[in-house]
Amino acid sequence: MRRIALLLVIAILCSGCSRLLETEFQSIAPHTEASPTVTEDGTQTAKNKAELKSAILRLVRAGSTQGRVLLRNYVGDVDTDVYDTCRTVLRQEPIGSYAVDYLTPEINRLLADYEVNLSLNYRRTNEQVQSVTPISGLQDFRKRLGTALATYSTEFVVETNFYEEGQYAYPNLLQQEYYAQPLTAQGMPELSVTLYPETGPRRIIEVKLSYPDTISALRAQTVACDNEIQSMIAHIARESSKAQQALAAFVLLADKTTFDAEVFQAMTEGQIVDDSLNDVLIDGRGVSQGYALAYKALCDALQIPCRVVVGRRGVDEHFWNVIQLDDAWYHVDVATSDAGEALQYQFFLCDDTVMMLDYRWDVNDTPACTGTLTYERLSQEAQ
């Protein structure tokens, strides 16, 4: 009997981040492997290299630390194929690259056949391996990211068969999902992404999120903000139309909040400012980001379609909202309107032509605001 021991120790960690391409996949096909045969006692058998790889991957996905594969009527060079397949699993297969620390195959000759006994050591727990979620493309990834932010999850892992360089702009996606759900926007988390393996269309994407406060504190802030929102809309909801409700939310938010000139000055000097929903609704102070989050939270509760816009006013980064009333969209900038001694209304229900005089934003990612309703007309209707 001939005994050959091959020891492979390969650890792959690779990270990547790319620019945004918002297109989704037009067709989806599952990744398939040749299927090994399974005997009555549960032993896998393979007759070629493809089936051998599939058998090893089954062991990995099951979290097995020991495994046995019989090579019957095998076509190919056994020694070379076993070595190459183990290396492929560790270096090129997403689940192997992500989960396996090292893999030791031992080959035994059994008359005309061979047996391969495998020892597997993992750098991930079996729970982590089983939690890897398949996705079909960018939209699935965004949903998973949004769910993580909504629940203050610190990490999640997904697997795709269709990864393309340049498709996922992670900071942009984080920003979009963060501003889409203001109740949990209690401080932008830091995001890190690791890809397994480094190349190829099939990847595992490991996402880790680091929040600016403890999870329990963030959840408490979310509850407090939700209670405050419900209290505020109890008064606003009495208004007869969505447009009047949007105006009432504008006035009430400005009345409740003080524009923080010191924080604004720090922001214009280049300091990082990340005011949250809690800063505006509970502490009563904020700058444009907090105002925009709070106004969206109010509009969401009132069922008024609303988005946070990230752009620039003059040379400074600035945040405001666009809202939809009937079939038309309008700009609303509560922060700028509340920055003076008295509340101003020139940035409530603006169209694009007015805003473009001093504001800049991504017009491809923001609905065109062409509505004809104005504050003056709305005020007259209320009289």
C-alpha positions in Angstrom: 0.0 0.0 0.0 1.3 3.4 -0.9 0.7 6.3 1.6 1.2 9.9 0.5 0.6 12.8 2.9 0.2 16.2 1.5 0.0 19.2 3.8 -1.4 22.5 2.5 -1.5 25.6 4.7 -2.9 28.6 2.8 -4.7 31.6 4.4 -6.3 34.0 2.1 -7.5 37.5 3.3 -8.3 40.0 0.6 -10.2 43.3 0.8 -11.6 45.5 -1.8 -13.7 48.5 -2.4 -14.9 49.9 -5.7 -16.8 52.7 -7.3 -20.5 52.6 -7.8 -22.3 51.1 -10.8 -26.0 50.9 -9.9 -27.0 48.4 -12.6 -28.5 45.1 -11.5 -27.9 41.7 -13.1 -30.2 40.9 -16.0 -29.9 37.2 -15.7 -29.1 34.9 -12.9 -27.9 31.3 -13.1 -26.8 29.1 -10.2 -23.2 27.9 -9.8 -23.1 24.2 -10.3 -20.6 21.5 -9.5 -20.2 18.0 -10.6 -22.0 15.8 -8.1 -20.1 12.9 -6.4 -21.9 9.7 -5.5 -22.7 9.0 -1.9 -22.6 5.3 -0.7 -25.0 3.8 1.8 -22.6 4.5 4.7 -22.4 8.2 3.7 -19.0 8.0 2.0 -18.6 10.2 -1.0 -17.1 8.7 -4.2 -15.6 10.6 -7.1 -14.4 9.6 -10.5 -12.8 12.8 -11.7 -11.3 16.1 -10.5 -14.6 18.0 -10.7 -16.4 15.5 -8.5 -13.5 15.5 -6.1 -13.7 19.2 -5.6 -17.4 19.1 -5.1 -17.0 16.4 -2.4 -14.4 18.5 -0.5 -16.7 21.6 -0.7 -19.5 19.6 0.8 -17.3 18.8 3.7 -16.4 22.4 4.1 -20.0 23.7 4.0 -21.0 21.0 6.5 -18.2 22.1 8.9 -16.7 18.7 8.9 -13.3 18.4 10.5 -12.7 14.9 9.0 -13.8 13.4 5.7 -13.3 10.5 3.4 -13.6 10.4 -0.4 -13.3 7.2 -2.4 -11.8 7.6 -5.9 -13.3 4.8 -8.0 -12.5 4.3 -11.7 -10.7 7.6 -11.4 -9.8 9.5 -14.6 -6.7 11.6 -14.0 -3.5 11.7 -12.0 -4.6 11.1 -8.4 -1.6 12.7 -6.6 -1.6 15.8 -8.8 -5.3 16.2 -8.8 -5.7 15.9 -5.0 -3.0 18.5 -4.4 -4.4 20.9 -7.0 -8.0 20.4 -5.8 -7.1 21.2 -2.2 -5.2 24.3 -3.3 -8.1 25.4 -5.5 -10.6 25.0 -2.6 -8.4 27.1 -0.3 -7.4 29.8 -2.8 -10.2 30.1 -5.4 -13.4 28.7 -3.8 -15.2 31.4 -1.8 -16.3 29.2 1.1 -12.8 27.6 1.3 -11.0 30.9 1.2 -13.3 32.3 3.8 -13.6 29.5 6.2 -10.7 27.0 6.0 -7.4 27.6 7.7 -5.6 24.6 6.4 -6.5 21.3 4.8 -4.5 18.0 5.0 -5.2 15.2 2.5 -3.9 11.7 2.9 -4.0 9.3 -0.1 -4.2 5.5 0.3 -4.1 3.0 -2.5 -7.0 0.4 -2.3 -6.3 -2.2 -5.1 -7.5 -0.4 -8.2 -9.1 2.5 -6.3 -7.9 5.2 -3.9 -9.2 6.7 -0.7 -8.6 10.3 0.3 -8.8 11.1 4.1 -9.1 14.8 4.8 -8.4 16.7 7.9 -9.9 20.3 7.9 -9.1 23.1 10.3 -11.2 26.2 10.2 -10.7 29.9 11.1 -14.5 30.3 11.2 -17.0 28.7 13.5 -19.6 26.3 12.1 -22.2 28.9 12.9 -20.4 31.5 10.8 -20.1 29.1 7.9 -23.8 28.3 8.1 -24.7 32.0 8.3 -23.3 32.8 4.9 -26.3 34.0 2.8 -26.5 33.7 -1.0 -27.4 36.8 -2.9 -28.3 37.3 -6.6 -26.8 40.8 -7.0 -26.5 44.4 -5.9 -30.2 44.9 -4.8 -30.0 41.8 -2.6 -26.8 43.2 -1.0 -28.4 46.6 -0.4 -31.4 44.9 1.4 -29.0 42.9 3.6 -27.0 46.1 4.4 -30.2 47.9 5.2 -31.3 45.1 7.5 -28.0 45.2 9.3 -28.3 48.9 9.9 -31.9 48.6 11.1 -30.9 46.0 13.7 -27.5 47.5 14.6 -25.8 44.2 13.4 -22.0 44.4 13.6 -21.3 42.0 10.7 -22.9 39.9 7.9 -21.5 37.7 5.2 -23.0 37.0 1.8 -22.0 35.0 -1.2 -22.5 35.8 -4.9 -21.8 34.1 -8.1 -21.8 37.3 -10.1 -19.3 39.7 -8.5 -17.8 42.3 -10.9 -15.1 44.8 -10.0 -16.6 48.3 -10.0 -20.1 47.2 -9.2 -20.2 47.7 -5.4 -19.3 51.2 -4.1 -19.5 50.3 -0.4 -19.3 53.8 1.1 -22.0 55.1 -1.2 -24.2 52.1 -0.5 -23.8 52.6 3.3 -24.7 56.2 3.0 -27.8 55.5 0.9 -29.1 52.9 3.3 -28.2 54.9 6.4 -30.2 57.9 5.3 -33.1 55.8 4.1 -34.0 54.7 7.6 -33.6 57.8 9.9 -34.9 56.2 13.2 -31.8 54.1 13.4 -29.5 56.8 12.0 -27.8 57.5 15.4 -24.3 57.9 14.0 -22.8 56.7 10.8 -21.0 53.4 11.4 -17.5 52.7 10.0 -17.6 50.0 7.4 -14.9 47.5 6.4 -15.2 44.9 3.6 -13.2 41.8 3.0 -13.6 39.7 -0.2 -12.9 35.9 -0.5 -11.1 35.1 -2.8 -9.3 38.1 -4.3 -10.4 37.4 -7.9 -13.1 35.8 -9.9 -16.9 36.2 -10.3 -17.7 34.1 -7.3 -17.0 35.8 -4.0 -17.9 35.9 -0.4 -18.4 39.5 0.9 -17.7 39.9 4.6 -19.0 43.2 5.9 -18.2 44.6 9.4 -19.8 47.6 10.9 -18.4 49.6 13.9 -20.9 52.0 15.5 -20.0 55.2 17.4 -21.7 54.0 20.6 -22.8 50.8 22.3 -25.6 48.9 20.7 -27.8 49.2 23.8 -27.3 53.0 23.8 -28.2 53.2 20.1 -31.3 51.2 20.6 -32.3 53.4 23.5 -31.9 56.5 21.4 -34.0 54.9 18.6 -36.8 54.2 21.1 -36.6 57.8 22.5 -36.7 59.3 19.0 -39.6 57.1 17.9 -41.6 58.2 20.9 -40.8 61.9 20.1 -41.8 61.4 16.5 -45.1 59.9 17.5 -45.8 62.7 19.9 -45.0 65.3 17.2 -47.2 63.8 14.5 -50.1 63.5 16.9 -50.5 67.3 16.3 -49.4 67.4 12.7 -51.8 64.6 11.5 -54.7 66.9 12.3 -53.9 68.9 9.1 -56.3 68.1 6.3 -53.8 67.5 3.4 -50.3 66.0 3.0 -49.0 69.4 1.9 -50.3 71.0 5.0 -48.8 68.2 7.1 -45.5 68.7 5.4 -45.6 72.4 6.3 -46.7 71.7 9.9 -43.7 69.2 10.2 -41.4 71.9 8.8 -42.6 74.5 11.3 -42.7 72.2 14.3 -39.2 70.8 13.7 -37.7 74.3 13.3 -39.5 75.4 16.5 -38.2 72.4 18.4 -34.6 72.6 17.3 -31.8 75.2 17.5 -29.4 75.5 14.7 -25.9 74.7 16.2 -23.7 77.5 14.8 -20.6 76.2 16.7 -20.9 72.8 15.1 -21.6 74.4 11.7 -18.4 76.5 12.0 -16.4 73.3 12.9 -17.8 71.6 9.9 -16.8 74.5 7.6 -13.3 74.3 9.0 -13.0 70.7 7.8 -13.9 68.8 11.0 -15.9 65.7 10.7 -19.5 66.4 11.8 -22.0 63.5 12.2 -25.1 64.9 13.9 -27.7 62.3 14.4 -31.5 62.1 14.8 -31.1 62.0 18.6 -29.1 65.2 18.5 -32.0 67.1 16.9 -35.1 65.4 18.4 -33.8 64.8 22.0 -31.0 67.2 22.5 -32.7 69.9 20.4 -29.6 71.1 18.5 -28.1 70.2 15.2 -27.0 71.1 11.7 -28.1 70.1 8.3 -27.7 66.3 8.5 -29.7 66.0 11.8 -32.4 68.3 10.5 -32.7 66.3 7.2 -32.9 63.0 9.1 -35.5 64.4 11.5 -37.7 65.8 8.7 -37.5 62.4 6.9 -38.5 60.6 10.1 -41.5 62.9 10.4 -42.5 62.5 6.7 -42.1 58.7 7.0 -44.5 58.7 10.0 -46.9 60.8 8.0 -46.6 58.6 4.9 -45.2 61.4 2.8 -42.5 60.1 0.4 -39.3 61.8 1.4 -35.5 61.4 0.8 -32.4 62.8 2.3 -30.2 64.6 -0.3 -26.5 64.7 0.3 -25.0 67.6 -1.7 -23.3 71.0 -1.3 -24.5 74.5 -0.5 -21.9 76.8 -1.7 -18.6 75.1 -0.9 -19.8 73.2 2.1 -21.3 69.7 2.4 -25.0 70.1 3.1 -28.1 67.9 3.7 -31.7 68.6 2.9 -34.8 66.7 1.7 -37.0 66.2 -1.3 -40.6 65.3 -0.7 -43.4 64.1 -3.0 -46.8 65.8 -2.9 -49.3 64.3 -5.3 -47.2 63.5 -8.4 -44.6 66.2 -8.0 -41.4 66.4 -6.0 -40.1 69.5 -4.1 -36.9 70.5 -2.2 -37.2 71.3 1.5 -34.2 72.6 3.5 -35.2 73.0 7.2 -31.7 73.7 8.5 -31.0 76.7 6.3 -34.5 78.0 7.0 -33.9 77.8 10.7 -30.4 79.2 10.8 -31.4 82.8 11.3 -33.2 84.6 14.0 -36.6 83.9 12.5 -37.8 80.9 10.5 -37.7 81.6 6.8 -39.8 79.8 4.1 -37.9 80.4 0.9 -36.5 76.8 1.0 -39.8 75.1 1.6 -41.3 73.6 -1.6 -38.6 74.7 -4.0 -38.1 73.5 -7.5 -34.8 72.6 -9.1 -34.3 76.0 -10.8 -34.4 77.8 -7.5 -32.2 75.4 -5.7 -29.6 75.3 -8.4 -28.7 78.9 -7.7 -26.7 77.9 -4.7 -27.0 74.1 -4.3 -25.4 71.1 -6.0 -26.5 67.5 -5.9 -26.5 64.3 -7.9 -29.3 64.8 -10.3 -29.1 61.2 -11.5 -29.9 59.9 -8.0 -32.5 62.5 -7.0 -36.0 62.9 -8.4 -36.5 66.0 -10.6 -38.3 68.6 -8.5 -40.7 70.4 -10.9 -43.8 70.9 -8.7 -45.7 74.2 -8.9 -47.0 74.3 -5.3 -45.5 77.1 -3.2 -45.5 78.2 0.4 -47.4 81.3 -0.4 -50.1 79.3 -2.2 -50.3 76.8 0.6 -50.6 79.6 3.2 -53.5 81.1 1.2 -55.3 77.8 1.0 -55.0 77.4 4.8 -56.7 80.7 5.5 
